[in-house]
């Protein structure tokens, strides 16, 4: 369990096609430093369905080495099967500190490491994991397509990449509200107007498996087999 206390410095890098309301890494750090103390209370409930559904999907897949991207305060960590070996990464040291406390408090022996790391440019070797799961991260990173490419690199061929996230409604009242909220992206630390096409190129979009997640289909679980 000593690796749980290890930290890696965030990487650098740019993507020529940033997300629609691009957030830089420093904006994310500042936002989640502010949220860290109340994150479980404010977001834990509404995001709980998505986290549980994502962990259930991971638990049902073959393979034991799992990368959780955006592990945050570690809300999902107690729910993985004990035979899954979890490495968690997050850009926020404040959130990771709470995740480490959770690991110690709940005696979670299958957590290999919790690392402070840029998800768009990790320090992992190619083909390091059987599964990568990113919960509520795609709409936070500055360059979602770069995140996807990085996960494809670190997941073994034949492995699986999962996202659970809120995606922009195509229209209607909800879509209008989400577009209106986009002006507050830097304060929120995420993109209310995040479209799935910002993450998945057309060739991946057609083969991705999509599953609506409660409440009211507000979130979507996306599963992509790594080729």
C-alpha positions as CSV (number, residue, x, y, z in Angstrom):
1,X,0.0,0.0,0.0
2,X,3.0,2.4,0.1
3,X,2.5,3.3,-3.5
4,X,-0.8,4.9,-2.6
5,X,1.2,7.8,-1.2
6,X,3.2,8.4,-4.3
7,X,2.7,11.4,-6.5
8,X,3.7,12.1,-10.1
9,X,3.9,15.6,-11.6
10,X,1.2,16.5,-14.2
11,X,2.4,16.3,-17.8
12,X,2.1,18.9,-20.5
13,X,0.8,18.8,-24.0
14,X,-1.7,20.4,-26.4
15,X,-4.3,19.0,-28.7
16,X,-5.2,20.9,-31.9
17,X,-8.9,20.3,-31.2
18,X,-9.7,21.3,-27.6
19,X,-13.1,20.8,-26.2
20,X,-15.8,23.4,-26.9
21,X,-15.4,25.4,-23.7
22,X,-11.8,24.4,-23.0
23,X,-10.6,24.4,-19.4
24,X,-6.9,24.6,-18.7
25,X,-5.3,22.3,-16.1
26,X,-4.9,25.2,-13.6
27,X,-8.6,26.1,-13.9
28,X,-9.5,22.5,-13.1
29,X,-7.1,22.4,-10.1
30,X,-8.5,25.6,-8.7
31,X,-12.1,24.5,-9.1
32,X,-11.6,21.2,-7.5
33,X,-9.5,22.6,-4.7
34,X,-12.7,24.6,-3.9
35,X,-14.9,21.5,-4.3
36,X,-12.8,19.0,-2.5
37,X,-14.2,19.5,1.0
38,X,-17.8,19.3,-0.1
39,X,-17.6,17.1,-3.2
40,X,-19.0,14.0,-1.6
41,X,-22.0,15.8,-0.2
42,X,-22.8,18.0,-3.2
43,X,-22.0,15.6,-6.1
44,X,-21.9,12.2,-4.5
45,X,-25.6,11.6,-4.5
46,X,-26.4,12.8,-8.1
47,X,-23.4,11.0,-9.5
48,X,-23.8,7.9,-7.5
49,X,-25.9,6.1,-10.1
50,X,-23.3,6.6,-12.8
51,X,-20.4,5.6,-10.5
52,X,-22.1,2.4,-9.5
53,X,-23.1,1.5,-13.0
54,X,-19.6,2.1,-14.3
55,X,-18.1,0.0,-11.5
56,X,-20.6,-2.8,-12.1
57,X,-19.5,-2.8,-15.8
58,X,-15.8,-2.9,-14.8
59,X,-16.5,-5.8,-12.4
60,X,-18.2,-7.8,-15.1
61,X,-15.3,-7.5,-17.5
62,X,-12.4,-9.8,-17.7
63,X,-9.0,-8.5,-16.7
64,X,-7.7,-7.4,-13.3
65,X,-5.5,-4.3,-13.9
66,X,-7.8,-1.3,-13.8
67,X,-7.0,2.4,-14.3
68,X,-9.6,4.8,-12.8
69,X,-9.1,8.2,-14.4
70,X,-10.3,11.1,-12.2
71,X,-10.5,9.1,-9.1
72,X,-11.3,12.2,-7.1
73,X,-12.1,11.5,-3.4
74,X,-12.3,7.8,-4.1
75,X,-16.1,7.4,-4.0
76,X,-16.0,4.4,-6.4
77,X,-13.0,2.6,-4.8
78,X,-14.9,0.5,-2.2
79,X,-17.2,-1.0,-4.8
80,X,-14.7,-2.7,-7.0
81,X,-14.4,-6.5,-6.7
82,X,-11.4,-7.5,-4.6
83,X,-9.7,-9.2,-7.5
84,X,-9.6,-5.9,-9.4
85,X,-6.3,-4.1,-8.9
86,X,-7.0,-0.4,-9.1
87,X,-4.6,2.4,-10.0
88,X,-6.3,5.8,-9.6
89,X,-5.1,9.1,-11.0
90,X,-6.3,12.7,-10.6
91,X,-5.0,16.2,-11.3
92,X,-6.2,17.5,-8.0
93,X,-3.9,16.8,-5.0
94,X,-6.7,18.0,-2.7
95,X,-9.1,15.3,-4.0
96,X,-6.4,12.6,-3.8
97,X,-5.7,13.4,-0.2
98,X,-9.3,12.5,0.6
99,X,-9.1,9.4,-1.5
100,X,-6.0,8.2,0.4
101,X,-7.9,8.8,3.7
102,X,-10.7,6.7,2.4
103,X,-8.4,3.8,1.4
104,X,-6.9,3.8,4.9
105,X,-10.2,4.2,6.7
106,X,-11.9,1.4,4.8
107,X,-8.9,-0.9,4.6
108,X,-9.0,-1.2,0.8
109,X,-6.2,-3.6,0.0
110,X,-6.8,-3.8,-3.8
111,X,-5.8,-0.2,-4.4
112,X,-2.3,-0.3,-6.0
113,X,-1.6,3.4,-6.3
114,X,-3.2,6.9,-6.2
115,X,-1.2,9.2,-8.4
116,X,-1.3,12.9,-9.1
117,X,-1.1,12.9,-12.9
118,X,-2.4,14.5,-16.1
119,X,-4.8,12.1,-17.7
120,X,-4.0,13.5,-21.1
121,X,-0.3,12.6,-20.8
122,X,0.4,9.9,-18.2
123,X,3.7,8.3,-17.4
124,X,2.4,4.7,-17.8
125,X,4.0,2.3,-20.3
126,X,2.0,1.2,-23.4
127,X,-0.4,-1.6,-22.7
128,X,-0.3,-1.3,-18.9
129,X,-4.0,-1.9,-18.1
130,X,-6.8,-4.3,-19.0
131,X,-9.5,-1.7,-18.4
132,X,-9.6,2.1,-18.1
133,X,-12.6,3.8,-16.7
134,X,-13.1,7.6,-16.6
135,X,-16.0,8.8,-14.5
136,X,-17.1,12.4,-15.0
137,X,-13.7,13.3,-16.5
138,X,-14.3,13.7,-20.2
139,X,-16.0,17.1,-19.7
140,X,-13.3,18.3,-17.4
141,X,-10.1,17.7,-19.4
142,X,-8.9,20.5,-21.8
143,X,-8.6,18.1,-24.8
144,X,-11.0,15.1,-24.7
145,X,-9.7,13.5,-27.9
146,X,-6.2,13.6,-26.4
147,X,-7.5,11.8,-23.3
148,X,-9.1,9.1,-25.5
149,X,-5.8,8.6,-27.4
150,X,-3.9,8.3,-24.2
151,X,-6.3,5.7,-22.8
152,X,-6.1,3.7,-26.0
153,X,-2.3,3.8,-25.6
154,X,-2.2,2.5,-22.0
155,X,-5.0,-0.1,-22.4
156,X,-4.0,-3.5,-23.9
157,X,-5.4,-4.5,-27.3
158,X,-8.6,-6.3,-26.6
159,X,-9.1,-4.4,-23.4
160,X,-11.9,-1.9,-22.6
161,X,-12.3,1.8,-22.2
162,X,-15.3,3.1,-20.3
163,X,-16.7,6.6,-19.8
164,X,-19.6,7.7,-17.7
165,X,-20.4,11.4,-18.2
166,X,-23.0,14.0,-18.8
167,X,-23.3,14.8,-22.5
168,X,-25.1,17.8,-24.1
169,X,-28.7,17.2,-24.9
170,X,-29.3,17.6,-28.7
171,X,-32.0,20.2,-28.2
172,X,-35.0,21.2,-26.1
173,X,-35.1,23.0,-22.8
174,X,-32.3,20.9,-21.2
175,X,-30.0,21.7,-24.2
176,X,-30.7,25.4,-23.9
177,X,-30.0,25.4,-20.2
178,X,-26.8,23.5,-20.6
179,X,-25.5,25.9,-23.3
180,X,-26.4,28.8,-21.1
181,X,-24.5,27.3,-18.2
182,X,-21.4,26.9,-20.4
183,X,-20.3,30.5,-19.5
184,X,-19.7,29.2,-15.9
185,X,-17.4,26.3,-17.0
186,X,-14.3,27.7,-15.4
187,X,-16.0,28.1,-12.0
188,X,-17.8,24.8,-12.2
189,X,-14.7,22.9,-13.3
190,X,-16.6,21.0,-16.0
191,X,-18.5,21.7,-19.3
192,X,-22.3,21.7,-19.1
193,X,-22.3,21.9,-23.0
194,X,-20.1,18.9,-23.6
195,X,-21.1,16.9,-26.7
196,X,-20.2,13.3,-27.2
197,X,-18.6,14.1,-30.6
198,X,-16.0,16.2,-28.7
199,X,-14.8,12.9,-27.2
200,X,-15.4,10.2,-29.8
201,X,-14.4,10.5,-33.5
202,X,-16.9,9.2,-36.0
203,X,-15.2,5.8,-36.3
204,X,-15.4,5.2,-32.5
205,X,-18.9,6.8,-32.1
206,X,-20.5,4.2,-34.4
207,X,-19.0,1.2,-32.5
208,X,-19.3,2.5,-28.9
209,X,-22.0,0.9,-26.7
210,X,-24.1,3.6,-25.0
211,X,-26.3,3.0,-22.0
212,X,-28.4,5.8,-20.3
213,X,-27.9,6.1,-16.6
214,X,-30.3,7.5,-13.9
215,X,-31.5,9.9,-12.9
216,X,-33.6,10.5,-16.0
217,X,-30.8,9.5,-18.3
218,X,-28.8,12.6,-17.3
219,X,-25.6,10.6,-17.6
220,X,-24.4,8.0,-20.2
221,X,-22.2,5.0,-19.8
222,X,-20.0,4.5,-22.9
223,X,-18.0,1.3,-23.5
224,X,-15.4,1.1,-26.2
225,X,-13.4,-2.0,-27.0
226,X,-9.7,-1.2,-27.5
227,X,-8.6,-2.4,-30.9
